[in-house]
């Protein structure tokens, strides 16, 4: 979507009460990768500096602090954004709005029900890939940490992550790329970035696939709350499985829990549900945003 083809309703944006500068910042692909570098390297260094005086605490207490300090990694890219905005104040570029209250022709409840169906069907479809990749030792340790620190894990993984990562990957990066390039390229690049910030292939590859879905939903609906909802439910489901069934192997999945015939029958059902959900969501917004991938 080139800047000259932005629909008029994209240009009416009220960013009152939001983080200063984010609403009017539309990064290019190059700037997006700078943000990723600042997040992964700068944010990690900042967190390490803050954690250093806490390293003398007992390991159980330290683990809780490590999880709760997760938002610190977003400070370096936010500072970069604010600095960039200050340099561009005279340009006064018209921003694509961060979000809208448009839930499509079906309404809010059917919209979110469709998102639930889409999320669970896509997760089921990508399970053969995640099962094949297995679970490395460091992820098994992370799961143990979640079980031992339930409250701090919930705050970090189920509350912080969906909000902060969606603001970063969809509201900032995808929105900027939609302004500078085509929807297809913008969605693909933003999903790759979403995978990269997880810093390991075992989480990155599934994140890229889910990121494609969330990017498409954000582009179609212009609703940040929709992608936060998808991210929230996805993380909540993983959190509950980890906490409620700690005895399950780290690499346990539907294939290990279901009879093989039933598993593949449900795989076909999941594929059909995913396709139908995408069709219905697309129809909800086909008159809202004229561009098509």
N, C-alpha and C positions, 0 to 999 in steps of 0.2 A: 504494500500500500504506500505509494509515493505521497509526499506531503501535499501535492496539489490535488490528490484524489480523496482526501479525508472528508467524510460526510460532515455536513454542517453541525449535526448534533454532537459530534466528537469535540467540538471546539467550545462548548459551554461547560465550564468546569469550575466548581466551587471547592477549593482545597482548604477551607477554613478549618482550623483545628488539627490539621495534619502536620507531619514533620516538615519544618521549613525547607523549602527548595525541592522536595521530592515531587510535588505536583507539577512543577514546570520543567523538570529535568528529563530530557529525552536522549539517552545515550546512543551513540553509534555503536557498531560492532566492536571497533577498537576500544572505545571507552568502556564497553561492557566487560571486556577481558581485563582492563585495568581494574575495574571494580572487583572482579573475581580474584585477581592477584592481591589486592588490598584486603579482601575478606579472608582468603586462605592463609596468606603469609603474615600480613600486618595484624589481622585479628588474632591469629594464633600466638604471635609474639606478645601482643598486648595481654592476652589471657595468661600467658606464662609469667609475665612480669607481675600481674596481680596475684597469681597463685603462689609465687615464690615465698612470701612471708607466711602463707597458709600451709606450706609444705611440712611444717613442724607439728601440725595437728595429727591426731590419730587417723589411720587410713580410712576408716568408715566416715569420719567427719569430712575429710578431704574430698572423698568421692561426691558427697552431697554438694559441696561448694563448686566442684568442677562442673557439675551439671547445671547449677543455677547461674554460673558465670557465662553460659552460652551466648547471651545477647551481646557480650562485649565484642565478639568478632565482627559485628556489624558497624562498630564505631568508625574504624578507618575509612570504609567506603562512604559512610554518611558524611564525614568531614570533607572528603574529596568532592562529593556532590555539592555540598554547600559552597565550597570554594569555587567550583566551576560555575555555579549559578551566579555568584557575585561578579565573575568576569563577564557574564553574558547578559547582565541586567539591561543593557541598552538595546539588545536585540528584541526583547519582549516577544519571544516565540510563542505562538498559541499552542498550549498543551493539549494532547489527547487526554480526556478525563481519566482519572484513576479508576473510577467505578461509576455505575449507574444503578438505578432502582428498577431497571427493566428486567422482568422475569420471564419475558416471552409471552406468547399468546395463550399458553396453558395456565399461567399463574404460578405463584411461588411454591405451593405444595407439590404439584406435579413436577415442577422443575427440579426440586431437590430429590424427589423420589427417583426421577430419571437419572440424576447424578449418582445416587446410591447404586442403582442397578448397573450403571456403566462402570463404576469403580470396582465392584465386586466381580463382575464378569471379566474385566480386564485383568485383575489380579489372578483370577483363576486361569486365564489363558496364558499368562507369562510364568506360571509356576513351574512348568517343565524346564524353563531356562534357569530359574533361580535354584531349582533342585539340582540341576546338572552342575552348576557352579559350586555348590556346596557351601559350607560355612567355615571360614578361617578361625583360628584360635582367638584372635583379638576381638572378633564379633561375639564369640562365645563368652568371653570375659565381660563384654559390654552387657550382654543379656543377664549375666550374674549380677552386675552392678545395678541393673534396673530392678531386679527382684529384691535386692538388699536395700535399695533406696527408693521405695515406691513413690513417696510424695514428691521428692525433688525430681525424680524421673518423669513423673506425670507432668509437672510444671514445665520441664524443659522440652520433652518430646511431644507432648500432646497439646500444650498451650503455646509455648514460645515458638517452636519450630514451624508450625503451620502459618502463624501470623507473620513472623519475621522473614521466613524464606519465600513466602508468597509475595510479600511487599518487594523483596529484593529481585526475585526471578520473574515475576509477572508484572507487578505494578511499575517497576522501574525498568528492568532490562527488556522484557517483551514489549512493553508499551513504547519504549524508545525505538526498538527495532521495527515495530509496526509503522512508526513514523518515517523511518529512513529506508525501508526496503519492503519487499512483498510479504504478505502474510505467511506464505509457505516457508520462506527463508527465516523469517522472524521466529516462527514457532519452532522450527528445527534447531536453530542456534540457541534459543532460550532453553530448550529442553536439554541440549548438550551441556550448557552451562549449569543447569540444575543438577545434572549427573556429576559434573566435575567437582562441584563444591562439596560433594560427599567424600571425596578424596580416596576412594577405594572402589575397584571394579565390581565388588560383590553388591554394593549398594548403588553404585553409579548406573549400571546398565538397567536395572529395573526402574530407577529414578528417571532415566531418559525416556523410557516408554510411558510411564505415568505422566511425565512432564509434557510429552506430546499431547496427551489427552487433556491435561489441564490448560495447556497453551491454547488448544483449539477451543475449549469451553470459554476461556477468557476472551478470546478474539470474537467468538460468536455472540456472547452475552454481555461483554464489557462489564462483567460483574466480578470484582475481586472476592466478594463473599462466597461466590460459587467455588472458586479454586481453594479458598481457605477451608471451606466445608469439606471438599474432597480430601485435602491434605489432613485435616483434623480427623476425619473418620478413618482414613487409612492408618494413621499413627495410633489412634485409639484402639483400633482392632488389634494391631500388632502388640501394643502395650498390654491389653487385656489377656491375650493368649500367653504372653511371656509371664505375666504376674499370676494368673489364675492356674496355669498349667506348667509350673517350673520343671516338672519331671519329664516333659516332652523333650526329645532330642532337638538340638538347635536347628537341624536341617529337616525337621518333620514338616510334612505338608499334606495336602489333600490326598495325594497319591499313596502315601503311607498309611493314611487313616481310613481310606475307602476301598471297597472291593474294586479290582481293576476294571471290570466291565462297567460298573456304575461310574467310576471316575471318568472314563472316556465318553460315556453317554452324557454326563454333565458337562463335559468339555464342549460337546456339540451344542448343548443348550446355552452355555455361556457365550459361545461365538455368536449364536443367533440373538441373544439378549443384547450383546455389545453392539451389534450392527443396528438392531432396531432402536436402541437408545440413542445412537448417533443420528439416525434418521429423524427421530422425533425431536431431538434437541435442535437439529438443523432447521426443521420446519417451524419450530417456535420462533426462530430469529431470521428466517429467510427474507422477511420484509423489513427487518430492523437495520441490518448492515448489508448494503447491496453487493459488496465485494465478495468474491468466491475464491477458494483455493483452487 
